[in-house]
């Protein structure tokens, strides 16, 4: 039972992260372009498309997790996105760039950014990645709409949310 509670908290927490960060980026597309450009990782032709697609991906992941639809695939996709974002932050740090990550709005070249700022951003995103990994392993939660994401209502389930067959005669090969 406690695993389902942790999974529900992880699902709703990660949904909130994606919905908030995605909405902030979606609401200010110009600033999102500035943030993506500041990383200096993409050719100029790809900055605008990535800045346009990233908020949509975040919003879709947030909505899927909030509704409890395709929780495991959404968690895996979240993990992939987070690994890419962590890699971008590490890259900016190692190349000596001084940028605000733009993860929750803003972003771009910024003065006074140091290793501690980058370390905190990476630690935060590793925490979000841990939620993704948890949901990949334990995707079933109460109040999820997806049939493969919904926790079983029966009490004879294992901690991972998979329903164990009951010991009724039909399951023991005794057909009537």
C-alpha positions as CSV (number, residue, x, y, z in Angstrom):
1,X,0.0,0.0,0.0
2,X,2.8,2.5,0.8
3,X,4.3,1.9,-2.6
4,X,1.1,3.1,-4.2
5,X,1.0,6.2,-2.0
6,X,4.6,7.0,-3.0
7,X,3.8,6.4,-6.6
8,X,0.8,8.7,-6.5
9,X,2.9,11.4,-4.9
10,X,5.6,10.9,-7.5
11,X,3.1,10.9,-10.3
12,X,1.4,14.1,-9.2
13,X,4.7,15.8,-8.2
14,X,6.3,15.1,-11.6
15,X,3.1,16.2,-13.3
16,X,3.2,19.5,-11.5
17,X,6.9,20.0,-12.5
18,X,6.1,19.4,-16.2
19,X,2.9,21.5,-16.2
20,X,4.5,24.5,-14.4
21,X,7.7,24.5,-16.4
22,X,5.9,23.8,-19.7
23,X,3.3,26.5,-19.1
24,X,5.9,29.1,-18.2
25,X,7.9,28.3,-21.4
26,X,4.7,28.1,-23.5
27,X,3.5,31.5,-22.2
28,X,6.8,33.3,-23.1
29,X,8.1,31.7,-26.3
30,X,10.6,34.6,-26.9
31,X,12.2,34.0,-23.6
32,X,12.3,30.2,-24.2
33,X,14.2,30.9,-27.5
34,X,16.7,33.0,-25.5
35,X,17.1,30.2,-22.9
36,X,17.6,27.5,-25.5
37,X,20.1,29.7,-27.5
38,X,22.1,30.4,-24.3
39,X,23.2,26.8,-24.1
40,X,25.1,27.1,-27.4
41,X,24.4,23.5,-28.2
42,X,22.2,23.7,-31.3
43,X,22.7,25.1,-34.7
44,X,20.8,28.4,-35.1
45,X,18.2,26.7,-37.4
46,X,17.2,24.3,-34.6
47,X,16.9,26.8,-31.7
48,X,13.4,28.0,-32.5
49,X,11.9,24.6,-33.3
50,X,13.4,23.1,-30.1
51,X,12.1,26.1,-28.1
52,X,8.6,25.6,-29.6
53,X,8.5,21.8,-29.1
54,X,10.0,21.6,-25.6
55,X,7.1,23.3,-23.8
56,X,4.6,21.2,-25.7
57,X,6.4,18.0,-24.7
58,X,6.5,19.1,-21.1
59,X,2.8,19.9,-21.1
60,X,1.8,16.6,-22.7
61,X,3.9,14.7,-20.1
62,X,2.4,16.7,-17.3
63,X,-1.2,16.0,-18.6
64,X,-0.5,12.3,-19.0
65,X,0.9,12.0,-15.5
66,X,-1.8,14.1,-14.0
67,X,-4.5,12.0,-15.5
68,X,-2.7,8.8,-14.9
69,X,-2.7,7.8,-18.5
70,X,0.3,5.8,-19.9
71,X,2.2,6.4,-16.7
72,X,5.1,4.1,-17.4
73,X,5.7,5.5,-21.0
74,X,5.3,9.1,-19.7
75,X,7.8,8.3,-16.9
76,X,10.3,6.8,-19.4
77,X,9.9,9.8,-21.7
78,X,10.3,12.1,-18.6
79,X,13.5,10.4,-17.7
80,X,14.9,10.8,-21.3
81,X,14.0,14.5,-21.3
82,X,15.5,15.0,-17.8
83,X,18.8,13.2,-18.8
84,X,19.0,15.6,-21.9
85,X,18.4,18.6,-19.7
86,X,20.9,17.5,-17.1
87,X,23.4,16.9,-19.8
88,X,22.8,20.4,-21.2
89,X,23.3,22.0,-17.8
90,X,26.5,19.9,-17.2
91,X,27.7,21.0,-20.7
92,X,27.1,24.7,-19.9
93,X,28.9,24.4,-16.6
94,X,31.9,22.6,-18.0
95,X,32.3,25.1,-20.9
96,X,32.3,28.0,-18.4
97,X,29.0,29.5,-19.6
98,X,27.2,31.8,-17.2
99,X,23.5,31.1,-17.9
100,X,20.2,30.7,-16.1
101,X,19.0,27.3,-17.1
102,X,15.5,28.6,-18.0
103,X,14.0,25.4,-16.5
104,X,11.1,27.4,-14.8
105,X,11.1,30.5,-16.9
106,X,13.7,33.1,-17.7
107,X,16.9,31.7,-18.9
108,X,19.7,33.1,-21.0
109,X,23.0,34.6,-20.2
110,X,23.2,35.7,-16.6
111,X,25.9,37.3,-14.5
112,X,27.1,35.8,-11.2
113,X,26.2,32.1,-12.0
114,X,28.7,29.8,-10.4
115,X,29.3,26.1,-9.8
116,X,26.9,26.1,-6.8
117,X,24.0,27.3,-9.0
118,X,24.7,24.6,-11.6
119,X,25.1,21.9,-8.9
120,X,21.7,22.9,-7.3
121,X,20.0,22.7,-10.7
122,X,21.5,19.3,-11.5
123,X,20.6,18.0,-8.0
124,X,17.0,19.2,-8.5
125,X,16.8,17.5,-11.9
126,X,18.3,14.3,-10.5
127,X,15.6,14.4,-7.9
128,X,13.0,14.7,-10.7
129,X,14.8,11.9,-12.5
130,X,14.4,9.7,-9.4
131,X,10.7,10.3,-9.5
132,X,10.7,9.2,-13.2
133,X,12.6,6.0,-12.3
134,X,10.3,5.2,-9.5
135,X,7.2,5.6,-11.7
136,X,8.9,3.4,-14.4
137,X,9.2,0.6,-11.8
138,X,5.9,1.3,-9.9
139,X,3.5,3.0,-12.4
140,X,0.3,1.9,-10.8
141,X,-1.4,4.5,-8.6
142,X,-4.8,5.2,-7.1
143,X,-7.1,7.5,-9.2
144,X,-5.2,6.9,-12.4
145,X,-7.4,6.8,-15.5
146,X,-5.3,4.4,-17.6
147,X,-6.1,0.7,-17.2
148,X,-2.4,-0.2,-16.9
149,X,-1.7,2.7,-14.7
150,X,-4.6,2.2,-12.2
151,X,-3.9,0.5,-9.0
152,X,-5.9,-2.7,-8.6
153,X,-8.8,-2.5,-6.3
154,X,-8.2,-6.0,-5.0
155,X,-6.2,-6.5,-1.9
156,X,-4.2,-9.5,-3.2
157,X,-1.7,-7.5,-5.2
158,X,2.1,-7.3,-4.9
159,X,3.9,-4.0,-4.0
160,X,4.5,-3.3,-7.7
161,X,0.7,-3.1,-8.3
162,X,0.5,-6.3,-10.4
163,X,-2.5,-8.4,-9.4
164,X,-1.7,-11.8,-8.2
165,X,-4.1,-14.5,-9.3
166,X,-6.4,-15.6,-6.5
167,X,-6.6,-19.2,-5.4
168,X,-10.0,-19.9,-6.8
169,X,-10.5,-23.4,-8.3
170,X,-10.6,-22.1,-11.9
171,X,-7.1,-20.7,-11.4
172,X,-5.8,-24.0,-10.1
173,X,-6.8,-25.7,-13.3
174,X,-10.1,-27.2,-11.8
175,X,-12.5,-26.2,-14.6
176,X,-16.2,-26.8,-14.0
